[in-house]
Amino acid sequence: DVAAMAFYALGVKPLIAELSTAVDASACKQMWYADDSTAAGKLDGIKKWWDFLCVRGPDYGYRPKPSKTVLIVKEECLKEAKKMFKGSGIQVTGEGERHLGAVLGTEEFRRS
């Protein structure tokens, strides 16, 4: 159905708005492309965003998949990030990852 994605976008819009008010924008920015959500910012802001998304997302039909989630951090933040997200099922890396066709991460990772 050609309208399915448009209806999905309308259905998830209230979740995006709720996340925007729950997490301080100076600590975490969120980006959405279809059913892929992304956050960038300070670790505590991203953690709050992730926790809120996991709790409220299913109410809107959005089910985050920790096994498909990668947190890319600067090398100096790696230890803290692994501690913060321990037990979440999220992969934490200081190297990089492909995201929607783009390569994010260290210069070395992007060249490989």
VODO-223672 format. One record per atom (N, C-alpha, C): x, y, z. Coordinates in steps of 0.2 Angstrom, whole numbers, plus 5000, padded with zeros to 4 digits. Atoms other than C-alpha are relative to their C-alpha. Example, Ala and Ser with C-alpha at 12.3 -4.5 7.8 and 13.67 -1.06 7.14 Angstrom:
REM residues 2
500449945000;506249785039;500450065000;499649944999;506849955036;499650055003;
***
This chain:
REM residues 112
500449945000;500050005000;500450065000;499649945000;500750174995;499950055005;500149954995;500050265009;500249975007;499850034993;500750145023;500550045003;499449964997;502350245026;499750075003;500349944998;501350405027;499650005007;500450014994;500150335040;500449985006;499650014994;501550265050;500350065003;499649944998;502450435050;499550045004;500549964996;500750515057;500049965006;500150044994;500650375070;500650015005;499450004995;502450395077;500150085001;499949934999;502350585076;499950025008;500149984993;501650605094;500549975004;499450024996;503050495101;500650044999;499449955001;504350605093;499950065004;500249944997;503450755100;500149995008;499950014993;503450675117;500749995002;499350014999;505250625116;500350075001;499749945000;505650805112;499950045006;500149964994;504850875128;500349965006;499750034994;505550735139;500750005001;499350005000;507350755134;500250074998;499849935001;508250925135;500450004993;499750005006;508750965117;500750025000;499349994999;510451035123;500449945001;499750064998;510850865129;500049944995;500150065004;510150755115;499650034994;500449995006;509550785097;499849934997;500250065003;508450655089;499850014992;500250005007;508250615070;499749944998;500450065002;507050505062;500049994992;500150015007;506950425044;499649945000;500550065000;505450315042;500049975007;500050034994;505550195056;500749995004;499450004997;507350225060;500150065004;499849944996;507750335075;500750005002;499349994999;509350405079;500150065005;499949954996;510050515093;500750025001;499349975000;511650625095;500050055006;499949964995;512250715110;500449985006;499650024994;512950695128;499749935002;500150064998;512950525135;499349995004;500650004995;511650565149;499450014996;500649995004;510450635136;499849954996;500250055004;510550495125;499849945004;500250054996;510350375139;499250015002;500749984998;508750465145;499649994994;500450015006;508150465127;499949934998;500150075002;508450285124;499549965005;500450034995;507650235141;499250024999;500749975001;506050345137;499849974994;500350035006;505950275119;499849935002;500150074999;506050095126;499349995004;500650004996;504650135139;499450024996;500649975003;503450245128;499949984993;500150025007;503850185111;499549944998;500550055001;502750025112;499350025000;500749975000;501250125116;499850034994;500149975006;501450205099;500149954994;499950055005;501850045090;500750004998;499350005001;503750075090;500349965005;499750054996;504749935097;500850014999;499349995001;506649985099;500349935000;499750075000;507749835095;500850015002;499349994997;509349845106;500549964996;499550045004;510149705096;500250034993;499849975007;510149815080;500250085002;499849934998;510649975090;500850005001;499349994999;512450045090;500150075002;499949934997;513050185101;500850014998;499349985002;514650265093;500250065004;499749954995;515650365105;500750024998;499249995001;517350455105;500349965005;499650054996;518750345112;500050025007;500049984993;518850445128;499449995004;500650014997;517050415132;499849935000;500250075001;517050225128;499849975006;500150034993;517250165146;499450025003;500649974996;515850275153;499449984996;500650025004;514650235138;499949925002;500150074999;514950045141;499749995007;500250014994;514650065159;499250025000;500749975000;513050175156;499549954997;500550045004;512250055143;500149935001;499950074999;512849895151;499349965002;500650044999;511449765151;499450024995;500549975004;510449865138;499949964993;500050035007;510849755123;500350044994;499749965005;511649895114;500749994999;499350015002;513249875105;500350075001;499749944999;514450015111;500750004997;499450005003;515950065100;500350064999;499749945001;517250195098;500350004993;499850005007;517650145080;499550034995;500549985005;516150165069;499549954998;500650045002;514650095060;499750034994;500449985005;513650105044;499350025002;500749984998;512050205046;499650034994;500449985006;510750225032;500550014994;499649995006;512150205019;500650045001;499449964999;513350325027;500449975005;499650034995;514850285037;500250055005;499949954995;515050365054;500549975005;499550034995;516550345066;500750034998;499349975001;518450375066;500250004993;499749995007;519450425051;500249934997;499750075002;520250245051;499449964998;500550045002;518550165051;499650024993;500349975006;517850275037;500449984994;499650025006;519350235026;499949924998;500050075001;519150045028;499449984996;
***
